[in-house]
Amino acid sequence: MSATFKELIGSLQNSENFKDYTWTGSFDDYLALVRENPKITRNAYQRMYDMIMSKGSNEYVDVKKQMVHYKFFDDPDNDGKDAVFGADIPLMKLVNVLRSAALGYGTEKRVILLHGPVGSAKSTICRLLKQGLERYSKADEGAIYTFDWVDEAGDCEEIFGKGVKVFPSPMHEEPLLLIPEQLRQGV
């Protein structure tokens, strides 16, 4: 094996994918994107709920109770490798909490805690959500935007560091947060 570590890592990275998943533009360009597609500004709960619903659902009746089976939890992207079986009621409750948070009914201010006995798919559900969000954020309908602080004149070396001209948002915040809250409605 004569390949260096750097060559090995380089072979795993795909520069075409990076170009596909990376968008660069001005704040005005971003605002134009938001005008075209306001869903860009969704919060995390809205994004997660939309991701789950994008896979579809089936309604059925079980012992006179209306049930919903969310296809997202069948793990269709991995041929069912991490599919969750027999947990439609807890999954319905989870999706209802996410929906409530997405609509801003107050549950977005709470911590979601999955509890249950060993083997009840808690870790599998978290893994599905994590992997799903990774895939969804790479799709056009789930794209996430953030901003960088750019110091072209070099006036902020004390803050950014010597020679640093571009400083990415450490929390990958939504660019609309740059506008003071009382002025956002007008934009």
trRosetta pair geometry for C-beta under 8 A, 3 or more apart (Angstrom, degrees):
i j d omega theta_ij theta_ji phi_ij phi_ji
3 7 4.6 -125 -167 88 89 125
3 8 5.3 109 133 -60 121 86
3 11 7.8 -26 -164 -11 144 138
4 7 4.8 96 54 7 77 101
4 8 7.0 -137 97 -6 41 88
5 8 5.5 -54 -149 35 33 115
5 9 6.4 29 155 -14 67 105
6 9 6.0 -55 -147 39 29 107
6 10 6.1 32 152 -21 63 111
7 10 5.4 -55 -144 39 31 116
7 11 6.3 34 155 -24 64 103
8 11 5.9 -54 -152 30 28 110
8 12 6.9 25 151 -17 60 105
9 12 5.8 -58 -156 33 36 112
9 13 6.7 27 152 -16 68 106
10 13 5.9 -59 -148 36 34 106
13 18 7.3 20 176 -41 101 122
14 17 4.0 62 93 8 113 111
14 18 6.8 174 95 -14 60 82
15 18 5.3 -48 -150 33 40 118
15 19 6.6 43 152 -20 67 100
16 19 5.7 -53 -153 35 34 111
16 20 6.4 34 149 -19 65 106
17 20 5.4 -55 -147 37 35 113
17 21 6.0 15 160 -6 70 113
18 21 6.2 -67 -141 46 26 98
18 22 5.7 7 166 -9 66 123
19 22 6.2 -67 -129 44 22 101
21 138 5.7 -44 -108 -132 117 82
23 143 7.7 42 -3 -175 134 135
23 145 7.0 -47 66 -110 122 97
25 29 3.2 -101 160 92 127 149
25 30 6.0 160 89 -47 111 71
25 33 7.8 125 65 -24 153 125
26 29 4.7 107 51 1 69 100
26 30 7.2 -127 101 -3 43 85
27 30 5.4 -50 -152 34 37 115
27 31 6.5 40 150 -20 66 101
27 147 7.6 22 -91 -118 89 130
27 175 6.5 -175 -127 175 84 129
27 178 7.1 -89 -125 73 134 152
28 31 5.6 -50 -147 34 34 113
28 32 6.6 40 150 -22 63 101
29 32 5.6 -52 -155 31 33 114
29 33 6.8 36 147 -19 64 101
30 33 5.5 -51 -154 33 37 113
30 34 6.5 37 148 -20 67 103
30 145 6.3 146 -137 166 114 151
30 147 7.9 -43 -56 -85 165 101
30 175 5.2 -21 153 86 161 161
31 34 5.4 -50 -148 35 36 114
31 35 6.5 41 151 -22 65 100
31 187 6.7 -94 -133 178 122 110
32 35 5.7 -49 -150 32 33 113
32 36 6.6 32 151 -16 63 105
33 36 5.7 -58 -153 38 33 111
33 37 6.4 -35 169 42 69 95
33 40 5.9 65 130 -45 103 167
33 145 7.6 132 94 -63 148 158
34 37 7.0 -87 -135 70 24 56
34 38 6.0 51 -180 -107 71 51
34 40 5.4 -112 -101 57 67 127
34 41 6.0 47 -133 -38 112 112
34 176 7.3 99 -100 -67 159 117
35 38 7.6 19 -123 -66 17 77
37 40 5.3 91 102 -29 95 99
38 41 6.2 -47 -178 26 62 108
39 42 5.6 0 -173 -34 63 111
39 50 7.6 111 -163 -111 123 167
39 141 7.4 -20 114 -162 145 70
40 143 6.8 -26 -123 82 87 97
40 145 6.1 18 179 5 112 125
41 174 6.2 80 -143 -162 72 134
41 176 5.8 22 -126 -4 121 144
42 46 3.7 -130 -165 95 107 126
42 47 4.9 140 111 -57 125 78
42 50 6.9 -42 -153 -1 169 140
42 102 7.9 -9 -163 -146 107 95
43 46 5.1 95 51 11 67 104
43 47 7.0 -129 100 -6 33 93
43 102 7.5 -176 64 -126 97 57
43 108 7.2 35 114 -146 148 143
44 47 5.6 -57 -147 38 30 113
44 48 6.2 27 157 -18 66 107
45 48 5.8 -54 -143 38 31 108
45 49 6.1 30 158 -17 65 107
45 98 5.7 -175 -161 -160 87 68
45 101 3.7 -119 -148 117 157 110
45 102 4.5 -148 127 -72 97 63
45 108 5.3 -103 -16 -108 153 103
46 49 5.9 -56 -145 39 28 109
46 50 6.1 27 156 -17 64 110
46 102 4.2 119 -89 -144 57 94
47 50 5.9 -57 -146 39 26 110
47 51 6.3 33 153 -25 63 106
47 133 7.3 69 129 -129 113 97
47 136 7.2 140 171 123 94 134
47 137 7.9 33 180 -81 135 84
47 142 6.4 95 -160 -144 100 87
47 144 7.7 25 -123 -83 155 100
48 51 5.5 -50 -148 31 31 116
48 52 6.7 29 155 -16 63 102
48 98 5.6 -106 102 -153 111 129
48 102 7.6 -141 60 -73 80 112
48 129 6.7 15 -146 -156 115 106
48 133 6.6 -29 -100 -85 82 110
49 52 5.9 -55 -153 35 32 108
49 53 6.2 21 155 -10 66 112
49 95 7.2 111 -127 -160 81 75
49 98 4.6 169 -79 138 91 107
49 99 5.4 122 -132 -86 137 56
49 101 7.7 177 -43 69 124 88
49 102 4.2 -56 9 -49 150 152
50 53 5.7 -61 -141 46 31 107
50 54 6.1 45 155 -39 66 101
50 102 7.7 148 -30 -136 79 147
50 141 7.5 -141 147 149 125 108
50 142 7.4 174 100 -95 116 88
51 54 5.7 -46 -150 17 27 117
51 55 7.9 22 155 -15 54 97
51 72 7.1 90 129 -123 75 144
51 132 5.4 120 156 147 131 112
51 133 6.4 -64 -86 -88 173 60
51 136 4.3 -46 -116 -93 116 163
51 142 6.3 53 -87 -102 97 133
52 55 6.7 -63 -174 27 36 105
52 70 5.7 -12 176 -172 105 138
52 72 4.4 -98 -142 1 64 162
52 73 8.0 16 -142 -35 101 83
52 95 6.0 -153 128 -118 158 108
52 98 7.0 87 13 94 144 156
52 132 7.6 50 -75 154 63 157
53 56 7.6 61 -179 -72 46 20
53 57 7.1 -45 -129 -21 63 111
53 70 7.9 -71 -86 -138 46 107
53 72 7.9 -29 -31 -35 20 128
54 72 7.7 76 58 -80 70 112
54 136 7.3 141 36 -119 150 114
54 141 6.9 142 -111 105 143 146
55 70 7.1 77 78 171 112 78
55 71 4.4 -145 136 88 103 98
55 72 4.1 146 38 -71 145 71
55 74 7.8 -174 156 39 137 97
55 76 6.2 162 -149 22 121 130
56 71 4.7 17 75 20 83 136
57 68 5.3 6 172 -176 132 99
57 69 6.3 159 -163 79 75 48
57 70 5.0 -33 -104 -103 100 54
57 71 6.2 -144 -87 -6 39 84
58 68 7.3 154 79 -157 42 53
58 69 4.6 -10 58 56 94 104
58 71 7.1 88 -12 -54 90 94
59 66 6.6 -13 -168 -171 106 91
59 67 6.9 152 -157 82 55 51
59 68 5.5 -27 -99 -100 71 70
59 69 7.8 -172 -80 18 23 74
60 67 5.3 -24 69 66 75 102
60 69 6.7 17 12 -9 111 110
61 64 6.6 4 -180 -112 109 18
61 65 6.8 146 -159 67 65 36
61 66 6.1 -35 -101 -96 73 49
61 67 6.8 152 -109 15 19 88
62 65 5.5 -33 71 62 73 92
62 67 4.9 28 8 -19 110 138
62 88 7.9 122 0 72 152 145
67 88 5.4 41 -173 137 119 141
67 89 7.5 -67 -126 -73 103 68
67 92 7.0 -115 -153 -59 66 145
68 88 7.1 171 76 -174 45 106
68 92 5.4 120 54 -107 97 107
68 95 7.6 -99 97 67 130 147
69 88 5.4 -56 -95 -116 73 121
70 73 5.3 73 87 6 95 103
70 91 5.9 -137 27 149 116 125
70 92 7.8 168 -20 -81 107 57
70 95 6.0 156 -54 -64 149 151
71 74 5.1 -40 -163 17 57 121
71 76 6.3 16 157 -31 99 128
72 76 7.7 -81 -121 11 30 100
72 128 7.1 119 146 160 89 122
72 132 6.5 39 -169 -118 112 151
73 83 6.9 90 142 -154 61 59
73 84 4.5 -51 172 41 110 112
73 87 7.7 -110 159 74 150 106
73 91 5.6 -62 -30 -133 165 149
73 125 7.2 -13 -124 -115 110 81
73 128 6.2 66 -119 151 61 167
74 80 6.0 -41 167 -104 76 85
74 83 4.8 2 -156 -126 45 108
74 84 7.7 -98 -77 38 33 65
75 78 4.9 -40 164 51 109 98
75 79 7.5 -17 118 65 96 26
75 80 5.3 125 75 -119 99 26
75 81 5.8 -105 131 48 146 63
75 82 4.5 135 -81 62 155 74
75 83 4.7 -120 25 -68 104 62
75 84 7.8 113 -24 -8 99 70
75 128 6.1 -107 -85 -115 92 111
76 79 7.7 33 -163 -82 35 23
76 80 7.2 19 -93 -58 38 67
77 131 7.6 -166 79 134 136 114
77 132 7.6 159 14 -101 142 71
77 135 6.2 -76 -139 -83 167 175
78 81 4.1 -66 133 22 116 113
78 82 6.2 41 71 13 141 91
78 131 7.8 7 -34 136 129 153
80 83 4.2 -13 -158 -33 77 126
82 124 5.2 -179 -173 -158 100 99
82 127 6.1 -113 -158 97 158 122
82 128 5.7 -168 114 -72 128 95
84 87 5.2 -56 157 42 111 124
84 91 6.8 140 103 -69 139 134
84 121 4.7 100 -128 -172 106 156
84 124 5.8 152 -81 113 98 126
84 125 6.2 37 -74 -77 150 82
84 128 7.2 -80 -24 -23 114 155
87 90 4.9 -44 -178 48 93 109
87 91 5.4 96 119 -25 89 102
87 120 7.2 119 -101 -180 131 78
87 121 5.8 -115 -26 47 160 142
88 91 5.7 -63 -142 45 29 110
88 92 6.0 37 157 -27 67 104
89 92 5.7 -49 -146 31 29 113
89 93 6.7 29 154 -17 61 103
90 93 5.5 -53 -151 35 36 113
90 94 6.4 38 151 -20 67 104
90 116 7.4 -5 -117 -68 159 145
90 120 7.9 59 15 165 172 112
91 94 5.5 -49 -145 36 36 114
91 95 6.2 33 156 -16 67 105
91 125 7.6 -159 -100 -117 91 126
92 95 6.0 -56 -144 40 29 107
92 96 6.2 33 153 -22 63 107
93 96 5.6 -54 -148 35 30 114
93 97 6.6 33 152 -20 63 102
94 97 5.8 -53 -154 32 32 111
94 98 6.5 29 150 -15 65 105
94 112 7.5 80 -140 -168 85 132
94 114 7.7 12 -98 -96 125 99
94 125 7.3 -112 -121 -174 175 143
95 98 5.5 -52 -147 39 37 113
95 99 6.1 41 151 -23 67 104
96 99 5.5 -49 -143 36 32 113
96 100 6.3 36 155 -21 63 105
97 100 5.7 -53 -148 36 30 113
97 101 6.4 28 153 -15 64 107
97 107 5.4 -147 -162 166 75 152
97 112 6.1 127 130 -111 145 115
98 101 5.7 -56 -147 40 31 110
98 102 6.1 36 152 -24 65 107
99 102 5.5 -53 -145 35 30 114
99 103 6.4 20 157 -10 64 108
100 103 6.0 -63 -149 42 27 103
100 105 4.4 -75 -172 51 83 128
100 106 7.4 -40 156 53 107 67
100 107 4.4 60 106 18 115 135
100 108 8.0 -155 114 -36 72 73
101 104 7.5 43 -177 -72 33 26
101 105 7.2 -86 -72 43 27 81
101 107 4.4 -92 -67 90 82 93
101 108 3.8 123 -154 -72 89 75
101 110 8.0 -120 -89 43 115 87
102 108 7.7 138 -47 -74 25 114
104 108 6.5 -33 -114 3 46 136
105 108 7.9 120 50 -8 53 89
106 109 6.1 -50 -173 24 56 110
106 110 7.7 47 139 -18 71 105
107 110 5.4 -55 -160 30 56 116
114 122 4.4 153 127 -140 125 100
114 125 6.4 172 -120 70 159 135
114 126 7.0 -136 19 -51 151 102
115 122 7.4 29 -100 -99 14 140
116 120 3.6 -90 124 78 130 158
116 122 5.9 174 45 -54 104 112
117 120 5.2 106 61 -33 67 119
121 124 4.3 -59 -157 49 76 120
121 125 5.5 85 138 -31 90 93
122 125 6.0 -55 -152 31 26 109
122 126 6.7 22 152 -13 62 106
123 126 5.6 -55 -149 39 35 111
123 127 6.1 37 152 -21 68 106
124 127 5.6 -52 -145 37 31 113
124 128 6.3 35 154 -21 64 104
125 128 5.7 -52 -148 35 30 112
125 129 6.4 29 154 -17 64 106
126 129 5.8 -56 -148 37 31 110
126 130 6.2 30 154 -19 66 107
127 130 5.7 -55 -144 38 30 110
127 131 6.1 21 161 -9 66 110
128 131 6.2 -59 -140 45 25 103
128 132 5.7 29 158 -23 63 115
129 132 5.6 -57 -140 39 25 114
129 133 6.3 25 160 -19 62 106
130 133 6.0 -57 -150 34 26 107
130 134 6.6 27 152 -19 62 105
131 134 5.5 -51 -150 33 35 115
131 135 6.5 29 154 -13 66 105
132 135 5.9 -58 -150 41 31 106
132 136 5.8 28 155 -20 68 113
133 136 5.5 -53 -133 41 31 112
133 137 6.0 33 164 -23 65 106
133 142 7.8 -166 -151 179 52 140
134 137 6.3 -57 -148 33 22 107
134 138 7.1 16 153 -14 57 108
135 138 5.9 -67 -160 35 34 109
135 139 6.8 31 148 -23 68 105
135 142 8.0 63 109 60 54 155
136 139 5.7 -54 -153 28 38 112
136 141 7.5 -65 -166 87 82 87
136 142 3.5 170 156 -108 79 174
137 142 5.0 -95 -82 129 31 108
137 143 6.8 87 -168 -120 55 25
137 144 5.0 -18 -147 -7 108 112
138 142 7.3 11 36 78 36 111
138 143 8.0 36 -148 -94 10 64
139 142 4.8 60 61 27 91 101
139 143 7.3 -118 91 -48 43 69
140 143 5.9 -18 -151 -29 33 113
144 172 7.3 32 146 160 124 120
145 174 7.2 64 80 -137 84 58
145 175 5.9 -45 124 -6 110 113
146 168 7.3 47 121 -169 126 94
146 169 5.2 -136 174 46 110 128
146 172 4.2 -76 -95 -159 150 66
146 173 6.3 104 -138 56 90 38
146 174 7.4 -75 -105 -87 58 23
146 175 6.8 150 -160 -50 23 83
147 169 5.3 71 66 -32 69 126
147 173 7.2 -36 29 73 95 81
147 175 4.5 109 -46 -101 118 92
147 178 6.7 7 23 -46 169 130
148 166 5.0 5 165 -171 136 96
148 167 6.4 150 -169 73 80 38
148 168 4.8 -46 -107 -99 88 55
148 169 6.7 -118 -89 -17 37 74
149 156 7.6 -63 140 88 125 168
149 160 7.3 -149 95 -87 119 118
149 166 7.4 153 79 -158 52 46
149 167 4.5 -15 59 64 102 98
149 168 7.8 -155 19 -76 71 8
149 169 7.4 114 -21 -68 84 65
150 165 6.7 14 -157 152 68 79
150 166 5.5 -11 -106 -106 72 75
150 167 7.9 -167 -73 26 30 68
151 154 6.1 104 138 -86 104 22
151 155 6.1 -138 -162 45 109 70
151 156 4.3 -120 -108 35 150 112
151 157 7.8 -175 126 -53 152 54
151 160 5.9 -142 10 -10 145 152
151 164 7.5 59 44 109 124 70
151 165 5.5 -138 67 -151 77 51
151 166 7.7 -159 24 -70 72 32
151 167 7.3 36 -7 -2 107 105
152 165 6.7 54 -97 -164 37 110
154 157 6.0 15 -179 -45 78 105
154 165 7.1 -47 -83 -101 71 85
156 159 4.5 -46 -177 45 93 112
156 160 4.9 72 118 -7 101 107
156 167 7.8 -90 113 -6 135 138
157 160 6.3 -65 -121 56 28 91
157 161 6.8 -61 -166 106 61 17
157 162 5.3 42 -167 -100 112 50
157 163 7.5 62 -127 -10 105 34
157 164 7.3 136 -125 44 61 79
159 167 7.8 -65 119 -42 96 168
160 164 4.0 -145 143 90 109 119
160 165 7.6 113 132 -70 159 10
160 167 4.7 -127 -123 -58 106 131
161 164 4.3 60 67 -2 92 131
164 167 6.0 64 149 -69 121 91
168 172 7.7 -2 160 -84 107 68
169 172 5.6 136 93 -87 106 23
169 173 5.1 -114 170 25 145 84
173 177 5.0 -63 156 41 125 145
174 177 5.2 105 74 -16 81 101
175 178 5.8 -25 -177 1 59 115
176 179 5.8 -43 -173 26 60 110
176 184 6.2 73 171 -134 107 115
176 187 7.3 178 -139 89 100 142
179 183 5.4 -119 171 88 100 105
179 184 5.1 128 103 -87 121 75
179 187 5.9 -63 -142 -14 172 152
180 183 4.8 68 69 16 88 108
180 184 7.4 -140 93 -35 42 81
181 184 5.8 -36 -151 -4 36 118
183 186 5.7 -56 -172 36 62 114
183 187 6.9 58 138 -25 81 104
184 187 5.7 -61 -156 30 42 110
